[in-house]
Amino acid sequence: MEINQYESMTEALHDLNKRGFTDSFTVEEGGIRSMTTGKLVRPENVTIVEYHRFEGDTNPDDMSVVYALECGDGMRGIIVDAYGTYADPKIAEFLKEVKLKDGL
């Protein structure tokens, strides 16, 4: 998978969903929580499969990253974060503990 291959975040989210990344996650103390099942997954059971960065055409504050994540039990989903000034420090701390898929 080529990173940053999408023209827009909407296009990325739609394609990732079609490819099975159907859950959304939020970061909490101890891991990420599935918005679908409510299950909490610890960082050692999560892999970043791919990620895509986007910059706003007119506003540099519109910068975001879409992470496609896979959990050890096969659950797949996404988490979106800003980068730069508006990045969520909880997400950054969580992602530091997560492994990257080979080749990223």
C-alpha positions in Angstrom: 0.0 0.0 0.0 1.4 3.3 -1.0 1.2 5.8 1.8 -0.6 9.2 1.0 -2.1 7.9 -2.2 -5.5 9.7 -1.6 -6.6 13.1 -2.7 -8.8 13.7 0.3 -9.4 12.3 3.8 -13.0 11.5 2.8 -11.6 9.3 -0.1 -9.2 7.6 2.3 -11.9 6.9 4.9 -14.2 5.5 2.3 -11.6 3.2 0.7 -10.3 2.0 4.1 -13.9 1.2 5.1 -14.4 -0.8 1.9 -11.2 -2.7 2.7 -12.4 -3.8 6.1 -11.3 -1.0 8.4 -14.8 -0.5 9.6 -14.3 0.4 13.3 -13.4 3.7 14.8 -11.3 4.0 17.9 -10.8 6.5 20.7 -7.7 6.6 22.9 -8.2 6.0 26.6 -6.1 5.1 29.6 -4.5 1.8 28.8 -5.3 1.5 25.1 -7.9 2.2 22.4 -11.6 1.6 22.7 -13.7 0.4 19.8 -16.6 2.7 19.1 -18.6 -0.3 17.8 -18.1 -3.0 20.5 -16.7 -0.9 23.4 -13.8 -3.3 23.7 -10.5 -1.8 25.1 -7.4 -3.0 23.2 -3.9 -2.6 24.7 -1.2 -1.1 22.5 0.8 -4.3 22.3 -2.2 -5.9 20.5 -2.4 -3.2 17.8 -0.5 -2.7 14.6 -0.5 0.4 12.3 -1.2 -1.2 8.9 -1.0 2.1 7.0 -1.4 5.8 7.5 -2.2 8.8 5.3 -1.4 12.5 5.9 -3.5 15.4 4.6 -2.9 19.1 4.5 -5.6 21.7 4.0 -5.4 23.5 0.6 -6.1 27.0 2.1 -5.3 26.6 5.8 -2.2 24.9 7.2 -4.2 24.3 10.4 -6.2 21.7 8.5 -3.6 19.0 8.8 -4.6 15.4 9.8 -3.4 11.9 9.7 -5.6 8.8 9.2 -4.2 5.6 10.8 -5.5 2.2 9.7 -5.1 -0.1 12.7 -5.4 -3.9 13.1 -5.9 -5.5 16.5 -4.6 -9.0 17.5 -8.2 -10.4 17.4 -8.6 -9.3 13.7 -10.7 -6.1 14.5 -9.7 -3.4 12.0 -10.5 0.3 12.1 -9.2 3.8 12.0 -8.2 6.6 14.2 -7.8 10.2 13.0 -5.5 12.8 14.5 -4.4 16.3 13.7 -0.7 16.9 13.4 1.3 19.9 14.3 -0.2 22.3 16.8 -3.5 20.6 17.1 -2.3 17.0 17.5 -3.8 15.1 20.4 -1.0 14.2 22.9 -2.9 11.1 24.1 -3.0 9.7 20.6 0.7 10.4 20.0 1.6 8.6 23.3 -0.5 5.6 22.4 1.0 5.4 18.9 4.5 5.4 20.3 3.7 2.0 21.9 2.1 0.5 18.8 4.1 -1.6 16.3 4.2 -0.7 12.6 3.5 -3.3 9.9 6.6 -4.5 8.3 7.6 -2.2 5.4 6.2 1.0 6.9 
